[in-house]
């Protein structure tokens, strides 16, 4: 059974709220540890395939997805705002923790370095 459309519809919903306060959807709780940049998921795009195969007694959920995430990065209380991109490529049954690739060439180096580390190795990775 093809579940690709279901995955493309439901997975973004979960990723969009992954860095929000569960009590207040307008509040972003994801913050980098040093400069306290707020990092929020603004948009998610999913590409790939997902399917359910097998018999009722023995089913197997198979998927291979590429996930693109647009990030909103800002300093609370200031007018500083930067867009960023994170990607998880080849997220599948075998590779359940793919590396997170960040694209932040347009950001100031200090912001790109800190947010890049946060998304690849810090709590940002755990939120996703």
MODELLER restraints for C-alpha pairs under 7 A, 6 or more apart:
rsr = mdl.restraints
at = mdl.atoms
rsr.add(forms.Gaussian(group=physical.xy_distance, feature=features.Distance(at['CA:1:A'], at['CA:51:A']), mean=5.49, stdev=0.5))
rsr.add(forms.Gaussian(group=physical.xy_distance, feature=features.Distance(at['CA:1:A'], at['CA:52:A']), mean=5.09, stdev=0.5))
rsr.add(forms.Gaussian(group=physical.xy_distance, feature=features.Distance(at['CA:1:A'], at['CA:53:A']), mean=6.25, stdev=0.5))
rsr.add(forms.Gaussian(group=physical.xy_distance, feature=features.Distance(at['CA:2:A'], at['CA:50:A']), mean=6.30, stdev=0.5))
rsr.add(forms.Gaussian(group=physical.xy_distance, feature=features.Distance(at['CA:2:A'], at['CA:51:A']), mean=4.49, stdev=0.5))
rsr.add(forms.Gaussian(group=physical.xy_distance, feature=features.Distance(at['CA:2:A'], at['CA:52:A']), mean=6.55, stdev=0.5))
rsr.add(forms.Gaussian(group=physical.xy_distance, feature=features.Distance(at['CA:3:A'], at['CA:50:A']), mean=5.03, stdev=0.5))
rsr.add(forms.Gaussian(group=physical.xy_distance, feature=features.Distance(at['CA:3:A'], at['CA:51:A']), mean=4.81, stdev=0.5))
rsr.add(forms.Gaussian(group=physical.xy_distance, feature=features.Distance(at['CA:3:A'], at['CA:52:A']), mean=6.87, stdev=0.5))
rsr.add(forms.Gaussian(group=physical.xy_distance, feature=features.Distance(at['CA:4:A'], at['CA:49:A']), mean=5.09, stdev=0.5))
rsr.add(forms.Gaussian(group=physical.xy_distance, feature=features.Distance(at['CA:4:A'], at['CA:50:A']), mean=4.58, stdev=0.5))
rsr.add(forms.Gaussian(group=physical.xy_distance, feature=features.Distance(at['CA:4:A'], at['CA:51:A']), mean=6.62, stdev=0.5))
rsr.add(forms.Gaussian(group=physical.xy_distance, feature=features.Distance(at['CA:7:A'], at['CA:50:A']), mean=6.85, stdev=0.5))
rsr.add(forms.Gaussian(group=physical.xy_distance, feature=features.Distance(at['CA:8:A'], at['CA:46:A']), mean=5.50, stdev=0.5))
rsr.add(forms.Gaussian(group=physical.xy_distance, feature=features.Distance(at['CA:12:A'], at['CA:44:A']), mean=5.38, stdev=0.5))
rsr.add(forms.Gaussian(group=physical.xy_distance, feature=features.Distance(at['CA:15:A'], at['CA:128:A']), mean=6.42, stdev=0.5))
rsr.add(forms.Gaussian(group=physical.xy_distance, feature=features.Distance(at['CA:16:A'], at['CA:41:A']), mean=5.34, stdev=0.5))
rsr.add(forms.Gaussian(group=physical.xy_distance, feature=features.Distance(at['CA:16:A'], at['CA:42:A']), mean=6.60, stdev=0.5))
rsr.add(forms.Gaussian(group=physical.xy_distance, feature=features.Distance(at['CA:16:A'], at['CA:43:A']), mean=6.78, stdev=0.5))
rsr.add(forms.Gaussian(group=physical.xy_distance, feature=features.Distance(at['CA:18:A'], at['CA:127:A']), mean=5.68, stdev=0.5))
rsr.add(forms.Gaussian(group=physical.xy_distance, feature=features.Distance(at['CA:18:A'], at['CA:128:A']), mean=6.27, stdev=0.5))
rsr.add(forms.Gaussian(group=physical.xy_distance, feature=features.Distance(at['CA:19:A'], at['CA:28:A']), mean=5.85, stdev=0.5))
rsr.add(forms.Gaussian(group=physical.xy_distance, feature=features.Distance(at['CA:19:A'], at['CA:29:A']), mean=5.79, stdev=0.5))
rsr.add(forms.Gaussian(group=physical.xy_distance, feature=features.Distance(at['CA:19:A'], at['CA:30:A']), mean=5.38, stdev=0.5))
rsr.add(forms.Gaussian(group=physical.xy_distance, feature=features.Distance(at['CA:19:A'], at['CA:40:A']), mean=5.77, stdev=0.5))
rsr.add(forms.Gaussian(group=physical.xy_distance, feature=features.Distance(at['CA:19:A'], at['CA:41:A']), mean=6.78, stdev=0.5))
rsr.add(forms.Gaussian(group=physical.xy_distance, feature=features.Distance(at['CA:19:A'], at['CA:127:A']), mean=6.24, stdev=0.5))
rsr.add(forms.Gaussian(group=physical.xy_distance, feature=features.Distance(at['CA:20:A'], at['CA:27:A']), mean=5.78, stdev=0.5))
rsr.add(forms.Gaussian(group=physical.xy_distance, feature=features.Distance(at['CA:20:A'], at['CA:28:A']), mean=4.48, stdev=0.5))
rsr.add(forms.Gaussian(group=physical.xy_distance, feature=features.Distance(at['CA:20:A'], at['CA:29:A']), mean=5.49, stdev=0.5))
rsr.add(forms.Gaussian(group=physical.xy_distance, feature=features.Distance(at['CA:21:A'], at['CA:27:A']), mean=5.52, stdev=0.5))
rsr.add(forms.Gaussian(group=physical.xy_distance, feature=features.Distance(at['CA:21:A'], at['CA:28:A']), mean=5.92, stdev=0.5))
rsr.add(forms.Gaussian(group=physical.xy_distance, feature=features.Distance(at['CA:21:A'], at['CA:29:A']), mean=5.57, stdev=0.5))
rsr.add(forms.Gaussian(group=physical.xy_distance, feature=features.Distance(at['CA:28:A'], at['CA:38:A']), mean=6.67, stdev=0.5))
rsr.add(forms.Gaussian(group=physical.xy_distance, feature=features.Distance(at['CA:28:A'], at['CA:40:A']), mean=6.09, stdev=0.5))
rsr.add(forms.Gaussian(group=physical.xy_distance, feature=features.Distance(at['CA:30:A'], at['CA:38:A']), mean=5.76, stdev=0.5))
rsr.add(forms.Gaussian(group=physical.xy_distance, feature=features.Distance(at['CA:30:A'], at['CA:39:A']), mean=5.47, stdev=0.5))
rsr.add(forms.Gaussian(group=physical.xy_distance, feature=features.Distance(at['CA:30:A'], at['CA:40:A']), mean=6.78, stdev=0.5))
rsr.add(forms.Gaussian(group=physical.xy_distance, feature=features.Distance(at['CA:30:A'], at['CA:124:A']), mean=6.92, stdev=0.5))
rsr.add(forms.Gaussian(group=physical.xy_distance, feature=features.Distance(at['CA:31:A'], at['CA:37:A']), mean=5.30, stdev=0.5))
rsr.add(forms.Gaussian(group=physical.xy_distance, feature=features.Distance(at['CA:31:A'], at['CA:38:A']), mean=4.63, stdev=0.5))
rsr.add(forms.Gaussian(group=physical.xy_distance, feature=features.Distance(at['CA:31:A'], at['CA:39:A']), mean=6.05, stdev=0.5))
rsr.add(forms.Gaussian(group=physical.xy_distance, feature=features.Distance(at['CA:32:A'], at['CA:38:A']), mean=6.80, stdev=0.5))
rsr.add(forms.Gaussian(group=physical.xy_distance, feature=features.Distance(at['CA:32:A'], at['CA:114:A']), mean=6.98, stdev=0.5))
rsr.add(forms.Gaussian(group=physical.xy_distance, feature=features.Distance(at['CA:32:A'], at['CA:115:A']), mean=6.62, stdev=0.5))
rsr.add(forms.Gaussian(group=physical.xy_distance, feature=features.Distance(at['CA:32:A'], at['CA:118:A']), mean=6.10, stdev=0.5))
rsr.add(forms.Gaussian(group=physical.xy_distance, feature=features.Distance(at['CA:37:A'], at['CA:73:A']), mean=6.42, stdev=0.5))
rsr.add(forms.Gaussian(group=physical.xy_distance, feature=features.Distance(at['CA:37:A'], at['CA:74:A']), mean=5.57, stdev=0.5))
rsr.add(forms.Gaussian(group=physical.xy_distance, feature=features.Distance(at['CA:37:A'], at['CA:75:A']), mean=5.01, stdev=0.5))
rsr.add(forms.Gaussian(group=physical.xy_distance, feature=features.Distance(at['CA:38:A'], at['CA:73:A']), mean=5.57, stdev=0.5))
rsr.add(forms.Gaussian(group=physical.xy_distance, feature=features.Distance(at['CA:38:A'], at['CA:74:A']), mean=5.28, stdev=0.5))
rsr.add(forms.Gaussian(group=physical.xy_distance, feature=features.Distance(at['CA:38:A'], at['CA:75:A']), mean=6.01, stdev=0.5))
rsr.add(forms.Gaussian(group=physical.xy_distance, feature=features.Distance(at['CA:38:A'], at['CA:76:A']), mean=6.85, stdev=0.5))
rsr.add(forms.Gaussian(group=physical.xy_distance, feature=features.Distance(at['CA:39:A'], at['CA:71:A']), mean=6.54, stdev=0.5))
rsr.add(forms.Gaussian(group=physical.xy_distance, feature=features.Distance(at['CA:39:A'], at['CA:72:A']), mean=5.82, stdev=0.5))
rsr.add(forms.Gaussian(group=physical.xy_distance, feature=features.Distance(at['CA:39:A'], at['CA:73:A']), mean=4.72, stdev=0.5))
rsr.add(forms.Gaussian(group=physical.xy_distance, feature=features.Distance(at['CA:39:A'], at['CA:74:A']), mean=6.89, stdev=0.5))
rsr.add(forms.Gaussian(group=physical.xy_distance, feature=features.Distance(at['CA:40:A'], at['CA:71:A']), mean=5.58, stdev=0.5))
rsr.add(forms.Gaussian(group=physical.xy_distance, feature=features.Distance(at['CA:40:A'], at['CA:72:A']), mean=5.18, stdev=0.5))
rsr.add(forms.Gaussian(group=physical.xy_distance, feature=features.Distance(at['CA:40:A'], at['CA:73:A']), mean=6.58, stdev=0.5))
rsr.add(forms.Gaussian(group=physical.xy_distance, feature=features.Distance(at['CA:41:A'], at['CA:69:A']), mean=6.71, stdev=0.5))
rsr.add(forms.Gaussian(group=physical.xy_distance, feature=features.Distance(at['CA:41:A'], at['CA:70:A']), mean=6.13, stdev=0.5))
rsr.add(forms.Gaussian(group=physical.xy_distance, feature=features.Distance(at['CA:41:A'], at['CA:71:A']), mean=4.79, stdev=0.5))
rsr.add(forms.Gaussian(group=physical.xy_distance, feature=features.Distance(at['CA:41:A'], at['CA:72:A']), mean=6.33, stdev=0.5))
rsr.add(forms.Gaussian(group=physical.xy_distance, feature=features.Distance(at['CA:42:A'], at['CA:70:A']), mean=5.44, stdev=0.5))
rsr.add(forms.Gaussian(group=physical.xy_distance, feature=features.Distance(at['CA:42:A'], at['CA:71:A']), mean=5.38, stdev=0.5))
rsr.add(forms.Gaussian(group=physical.xy_distance, feature=features.Distance(at['CA:42:A'], at['CA:72:A']), mean=5.99, stdev=0.5))
rsr.add(forms.Gaussian(group=physical.xy_distance, feature=features.Distance(at['CA:43:A'], at['CA:69:A']), mean=5.74, stdev=0.5))
rsr.add(forms.Gaussian(group=physical.xy_distance, feature=features.Distance(at['CA:43:A'], at['CA:70:A']), mean=5.03, stdev=0.5))
rsr.add(forms.Gaussian(group=physical.xy_distance, feature=features.Distance(at['CA:44:A'], at['CA:68:A']), mean=5.69, stdev=0.5))
rsr.add(forms.Gaussian(group=physical.xy_distance, feature=features.Distance(at['CA:44:A'], at['CA:69:A']), mean=4.60, stdev=0.5))
rsr.add(forms.Gaussian(group=physical.xy_distance, feature=features.Distance(at['CA:44:A'], at['CA:70:A']), mean=6.43, stdev=0.5))
rsr.add(forms.Gaussian(group=physical.xy_distance, feature=features.Distance(at['CA:45:A'], at['CA:67:A']), mean=5.87, stdev=0.5))
rsr.add(forms.Gaussian(group=physical.xy_distance, feature=features.Distance(at['CA:45:A'], at['CA:68:A']), mean=5.06, stdev=0.5))
rsr.add(forms.Gaussian(group=physical.xy_distance, feature=features.Distance(at['CA:45:A'], at['CA:69:A']), mean=6.50, stdev=0.5))
rsr.add(forms.Gaussian(group=physical.xy_distance, feature=features.Distance(at['CA:46:A'], at['CA:65:A']), mean=6.71, stdev=0.5))
rsr.add(forms.Gaussian(group=physical.xy_distance, feature=features.Distance(at['CA:46:A'], at['CA:66:A']), mean=5.89, stdev=0.5))
rsr.add(forms.Gaussian(group=physical.xy_distance, feature=features.Distance(at['CA:46:A'], at['CA:67:A']), mean=4.79, stdev=0.5))
rsr.add(forms.Gaussian(group=physical.xy_distance, feature=features.Distance(at['CA:46:A'], at['CA:68:A']), mean=6.46, stdev=0.5))
rsr.add(forms.Gaussian(group=physical.xy_distance, feature=features.Distance(at['CA:47:A'], at['CA:65:A']), mean=5.66, stdev=0.5))
rsr.add(forms.Gaussian(group=physical.xy_distance, feature=features.Distance(at['CA:47:A'], at['CA:66:A']), mean=5.17, stdev=0.5))
rsr.add(forms.Gaussian(group=physical.xy_distance, feature=features.Distance(at['CA:47:A'], at['CA:67:A']), mean=6.53, stdev=0.5))
rsr.add(forms.Gaussian(group=physical.xy_distance, feature=features.Distance(at['CA:48:A'], at['CA:64:A']), mean=5.66, stdev=0.5))
rsr.add(forms.Gaussian(group=physical.xy_distance, feature=features.Distance(at['CA:48:A'], at['CA:65:A']), mean=4.42, stdev=0.5))
rsr.add(forms.Gaussian(group=physical.xy_distance, feature=features.Distance(at['CA:48:A'], at['CA:66:A']), mean=6.06, stdev=0.5))
rsr.add(forms.Gaussian(group=physical.xy_distance, feature=features.Distance(at['CA:49:A'], at['CA:63:A']), mean=5.56, stdev=0.5))
rsr.add(forms.Gaussian(group=physical.xy_distance, feature=features.Distance(at['CA:49:A'], at['CA:64:A']), mean=5.47, stdev=0.5))
rsr.add(forms.Gaussian(group=physical.xy_distance, feature=features.Distance(at['CA:49:A'], at['CA:65:A']), mean=6.15, stdev=0.5))
rsr.add(forms.Gaussian(group=physical.xy_distance, feature=features.Distance(at['CA:50:A'], at['CA:62:A']), mean=5.69, stdev=0.5))
rsr.add(forms.Gaussian(group=physical.xy_distance, feature=features.Distance(at['CA:50:A'], at['CA:63:A']), mean=4.09, stdev=0.5))
rsr.add(forms.Gaussian(group=physical.xy_distance, feature=features.Distance(at['CA:50:A'], at['CA:64:A']), mean=6.46, stdev=0.5))
rsr.add(forms.Gaussian(group=physical.xy_distance, feature=features.Distance(at['CA:51:A'], at['CA:61:A']), mean=5.88, stdev=0.5))
rsr.add(forms.Gaussian(group=physical.xy_distance, feature=features.Distance(at['CA:51:A'], at['CA:62:A']), mean=5.31, stdev=0.5))
rsr.add(forms.Gaussian(group=physical.xy_distance, feature=features.Distance(at['CA:51:A'], at['CA:63:A']), mean=6.28, stdev=0.5))
rsr.add(forms.Gaussian(group=physical.xy_distance, feature=features.Distance(at['CA:52:A'], at['CA:59:A']), mean=6.73, stdev=0.5))
rsr.add(forms.Gaussian(group=physical.xy_distance, feature=features.Distance(at['CA:52:A'], at['CA:60:A']), mean=5.67, stdev=0.5))
rsr.add(forms.Gaussian(group=physical.xy_distance, feature=features.Distance(at['CA:52:A'], at['CA:61:A']), mean=4.57, stdev=0.5))
rsr.add(forms.Gaussian(group=physical.xy_distance, feature=features.Distance(at['CA:52:A'], at['CA:62:A']), mean=6.22, stdev=0.5))
rsr.add(forms.Gaussian(group=physical.xy_distance, feature=features.Distance(at['CA:53:A'], at['CA:59:A']), mean=5.66, stdev=0.5))
rsr.add(forms.Gaussian(group=physical.xy_distance, feature=features.Distance(at['CA:53:A'], at['CA:60:A']), mean=5.30, stdev=0.5))
rsr.add(forms.Gaussian(group=physical.xy_distance, feature=features.Distance(at['CA:53:A'], at['CA:61:A']), mean=6.54, stdev=0.5))
rsr.add(forms.Gaussian(group=physical.xy_distance, feature=features.Distance(at['CA:54:A'], at['CA:60:A']), mean=6.13, stdev=0.5))
rsr.add(forms.Gaussian(group=physical.xy_distance, feature=features.Distance(at['CA:62:A'], at['CA:93:A']), mean=6.19, stdev=0.5))
rsr.add(forms.Gaussian(group=physical.xy_distance, feature=features.Distance(at['CA:63:A'], at['CA:92:A']), mean=5.21, stdev=0.5))
rsr.add(forms.Gaussian(group=physical.xy_distance, feature=features.Distance(at['CA:63:A'], at['CA:93:A']), mean=6.16, stdev=0.5))
rsr.add(forms.Gaussian(group=physical.xy_distance, feature=features.Distance(at['CA:64:A'], at['CA:90:A']), mean=5.96, stdev=0.5))
rsr.add(forms.Gaussian(group=physical.xy_distance, feature=features.Distance(at['CA:64:A'], at['CA:91:A']), mean=5.61, stdev=0.5))
rsr.add(forms.Gaussian(group=physical.xy_distance, feature=features.Distance(at['CA:64:A'], at['CA:92:A']), mean=4.30, stdev=0.5))
rsr.add(forms.Gaussian(group=physical.xy_distance, feature=features.Distance(at['CA:65:A'], at['CA:89:A']), mean=6.94, stdev=0.5))
rsr.add(forms.Gaussian(group=physical.xy_distance, feature=features.Distance(at['CA:65:A'], at['CA:90:A']), mean=5.70, stdev=0.5))
rsr.add(forms.Gaussian(group=physical.xy_distance, feature=features.Distance(at['CA:65:A'], at['CA:91:A']), mean=5.09, stdev=0.5))
rsr.add(forms.Gaussian(group=physical.xy_distance, feature=features.Distance(at['CA:65:A'], at['CA:92:A']), mean=6.25, stdev=0.5))
rsr.add(forms.Gaussian(group=physical.xy_distance, feature=features.Distance(at['CA:66:A'], at['CA:88:A']), mean=5.81, stdev=0.5))
rsr.add(forms.Gaussian(group=physical.xy_distance, feature=features.Distance(at['CA:66:A'], at['CA:89:A']), mean=4.53, stdev=0.5))
rsr.add(forms.Gaussian(group=physical.xy_distance, feature=features.Distance(at['CA:66:A'], at['CA:90:A']), mean=5.56, stdev=0.5))
rsr.add(forms.Gaussian(group=physical.xy_distance, feature=features.Distance(at['CA:66:A'], at['CA:91:A']), mean=6.19, stdev=0.5))
rsr.add(forms.Gaussian(group=physical.xy_distance, feature=features.Distance(at['CA:67:A'], at['CA:87:A']), mean=5.62, stdev=0.5))
rsr.add(forms.Gaussian(group=physical.xy_distance, feature=features.Distance(at['CA:67:A'], at['CA:88:A']), mean=5.05, stdev=0.5))
rsr.add(forms.Gaussian(group=physical.xy_distance, feature=features.Distance(at['CA:67:A'], at['CA:89:A']), mean=6.33, stdev=0.5))
rsr.add(forms.Gaussian(group=physical.xy_distance, feature=features.Distance(at['CA:68:A'], at['CA:86:A']), mean=6.08, stdev=0.5))
rsr.add(forms.Gaussian(group=physical.xy_distance, feature=features.Distance(at['CA:68:A'], at['CA:87:A']), mean=4.61, stdev=0.5))
rsr.add(forms.Gaussian(group=physical.xy_distance, feature=features.Distance(at['CA:68:A'], at['CA:88:A']), mean=6.61, stdev=0.5))
rsr.add(forms.Gaussian(group=physical.xy_distance, feature=features.Distance(at['CA:69:A'], at['CA:85:A']), mean=5.64, stdev=0.5))
rsr.add(forms.Gaussian(group=physical.xy_distance, feature=features.Distance(at['CA:69:A'], at['CA:86:A']), mean=5.09, stdev=0.5))
rsr.add(forms.Gaussian(group=physical.xy_distance, feature=features.Distance(at['CA:69:A'], at['CA:87:A']), mean=6.08, stdev=0.5))
rsr.add(forms.Gaussian(group=physical.xy_distance, feature=features.Distance(at['CA:70:A'], at['CA:84:A']), mean=5.86, stdev=0.5))
rsr.add(forms.Gaussian(group=physical.xy_distance, feature=features.Distance(at['CA:70:A'], at['CA:85:A']), mean=4.67, stdev=0.5))
rsr.add(forms.Gaussian(group=physical.xy_distance, feature=features.Distance(at['CA:70:A'], at['CA:86:A']), mean=6.52, stdev=0.5))
rsr.add(forms.Gaussian(group=physical.xy_distance, feature=features.Distance(at['CA:71:A'], at['CA:83:A']), mean=5.67, stdev=0.5))
rsr.add(forms.Gaussian(group=physical.xy_distance, feature=features.Distance(at['CA:71:A'], at['CA:84:A']), mean=4.83, stdev=0.5))
rsr.add(forms.Gaussian(group=physical.xy_distance, feature=features.Distance(at['CA:71:A'], at['CA:85:A']), mean=5.68, stdev=0.5))
rsr.add(forms.Gaussian(group=physical.xy_distance, feature=features.Distance(at['CA:72:A'], at['CA:82:A']), mean=6.27, stdev=0.5))
rsr.add(forms.Gaussian(group=physical.xy_distance, feature=features.Distance(at['CA:72:A'], at['CA:83:A']), mean=4.99, stdev=0.5))
rsr.add(forms.Gaussian(group=physical.xy_distance, feature=features.Distance(at['CA:72:A'], at['CA:84:A']), mean=6.46, stdev=0.5))
rsr.add(forms.Gaussian(group=physical.xy_distance, feature=features.Distance(at['CA:73:A'], at['CA:81:A']), mean=5.71, stdev=0.5))
rsr.add(forms.Gaussian(group=physical.xy_distance, feature=features.Distance(at['CA:73:A'], at['CA:82:A']), mean=5.10, stdev=0.5))
rsr.add(forms.Gaussian(group=physical.xy_distance, feature=features.Distance(at['CA:73:A'], at['CA:83:A']), mean=6.00, stdev=0.5))
rsr.add(forms.Gaussian(group=physical.xy_distance, feature=features.Distance(at['CA:74:A'], at['CA:80:A']), mean=5.58, stdev=0.5))
rsr.add(forms.Gaussian(group=physical.xy_distance, feature=features.Distance(at['CA:74:A'], at['CA:81:A']), mean=4.44, stdev=0.5))
rsr.add(forms.Gaussian(group=physical.xy_distance, feature=features.Distance(at['CA:74:A'], at['CA:82:A']), mean=6.28, stdev=0.5))
rsr.add(forms.Gaussian(group=physical.xy_distance, feature=features.Distance(at['CA:82:A'], at['CA:107:A']), mean=6.47, stdev=0.5))
rsr.add(forms.Gaussian(group=physical.xy_distance, feature=features.Distance(at['CA:84:A'], at['CA:103:A']), mean=6.24, stdev=0.5))
rsr.add(forms.Gaussian(group=physical.xy_distance, feature=features.Distance(at['CA:84:A'], at['CA:104:A']), mean=5.28, stdev=0.5))
rsr.add(forms.Gaussian(group=physical.xy_distance, feature=features.Distance(at['CA:85:A'], at['CA:102:A']), mean=5.66, stdev=0.5))
rsr.add(forms.Gaussian(group=physical.xy_distance, feature=features.Distance(at['CA:85:A'], at['CA:103:A']), mean=5.02, stdev=0.5))
rsr.add(forms.Gaussian(group=physical.xy_distance, feature=features.Distance(at['CA:85:A'], at['CA:104:A']), mean=6.54, stdev=0.5))
rsr.add(forms.Gaussian(group=physical.xy_distance, feature=features.Distance(at['CA:86:A'], at['CA:100:A']), mean=6.36, stdev=0.5))
rsr.add(forms.Gaussian(group=physical.xy_distance, feature=features.Distance(at['CA:86:A'], at['CA:101:A']), mean=5.51, stdev=0.5))
rsr.add(forms.Gaussian(group=physical.xy_distance, feature=features.Distance(at['CA:86:A'], at['CA:102:A']), mean=4.39, stdev=0.5))
rsr.add(forms.Gaussian(group=physical.xy_distance, feature=features.Distance(at['CA:86:A'], at['CA:103:A']), mean=6.23, stdev=0.5))
rsr.add(forms.Gaussian(group=physical.xy_distance, feature=features.Distance(at['CA:87:A'], at['CA:100:A']), mean=5.58, stdev=0.5))
rsr.add(forms.Gaussian(group=physical.xy_distance, feature=features.Distance(at['CA:87:A'], at['CA:101:A']), mean=5.02, stdev=0.5))
rsr.add(forms.Gaussian(group=physical.xy_distance, feature=features.Distance(at['CA:87:A'], at['CA:102:A']), mean=6.36, stdev=0.5))
rsr.add(forms.Gaussian(group=physical.xy_distance, feature=features.Distance(at['CA:88:A'], at['CA:98:A']), mean=6.06, stdev=0.5))
rsr.add(forms.Gaussian(group=physical.xy_distance, feature=features.Distance(at['CA:88:A'], at['CA:99:A']), mean=6.26, stdev=0.5))
rsr.add(forms.Gaussian(group=physical.xy_distance, feature=features.Distance(at['CA:88:A'], at['CA:100:A']), mean=5.06, stdev=0.5))
rsr.add(forms.Gaussian(group=physical.xy_distance, feature=features.Distance(at['CA:88:A'], at['CA:101:A']), mean=6.44, stdev=0.5))
rsr.add(forms.Gaussian(group=physical.xy_distance, feature=features.Distance(at['CA:89:A'], at['CA:98:A']), mean=6.70, stdev=0.5))
rsr.add(forms.Gaussian(group=physical.xy_distance, feature=features.Distance(at['CA:90:A'], at['CA:98:A']), mean=6.84, stdev=0.5))
rsr.add(forms.Gaussian(group=physical.xy_distance, feature=features.Distance(at['CA:91:A'], at['CA:98:A']), mean=5.74, stdev=0.5))
rsr.add(forms.Gaussian(group=physical.xy_distance, feature=features.Distance(at['CA:100:A'], at['CA:119:A']), mean=6.94, stdev=0.5))
rsr.add(forms.Gaussian(group=physical.xy_distance, feature=features.Distance(at['CA:100:A'], at['CA:120:A']), mean=5.35, stdev=0.5))
rsr.add(forms.Gaussian(group=physical.xy_distance, feature=features.Distance(at['CA:102:A'], at['CA:116:A']), mean=6.03, stdev=0.5))
rsr.add(forms.Gaussian(group=physical.xy_distance, feature=features.Distance(at['CA:104:A'], at['CA:112:A']), mean=5.67, stdev=0.5))
rsr.add(forms.Gaussian(group=physical.xy_distance, feature=features.Distance(at['CA:118:A'], at['CA:124:A']), mean=5.38, stdev=0.5))
rsr.add(forms.Gaussian(group=physical.xy_distance, feature=features.Distance(at['CA:119:A'], at['CA:125:A']), mean=5.00, stdev=0.5))
